């Protein structure tokens, strides 16, 4: 069972990953991966 957090005397709902947050996270992670793979391709091929 997950621990419930109390904020100002009220139980806070569990955090949810929204579609926009998932898209932002994927975008932020894809840029460095693209750069690393492009550099590896350029250096080794």
Secondary structure, 3 states (H helix, E strand, C coil): CCCCCEECCEECCCCCCCHHHHHHHHHHHHHHHHHHHHHHHHHHC
